[in-house]
């Protein structure tokens, strides 16, 4: 009976080792390497997208701040909009849809 237990335990351990080695070996096949590279590229794309979104938001915030400074504290909203339109004529539309921020 003891021998049967140890044979079964050894077989179970062998199966687990073979499964783990098979998974590790798959990582070094072309498909496994492709999956790994694909996951890495997706992570980099996500980070780049977040960076660009942060930069656009920071640029829009700085633009609003500069327009406020150029317009002065006593000017009306229409005068500030005129400054914004003039800046857009000079610099073009660098930040996407700026009409929604006014």
Buried (B, 14 or more C-beta within 10 A) or exposed (E): EEEEEEEEEEEEEEEEEEEEEEEEEEEEEEEBEEEEEEEEEEEEEEEEEEEEEEEEEEEBEEBBEEBEEEBEEEBEEEEBBEBBEEBBEEEEEEBEEBEEEE
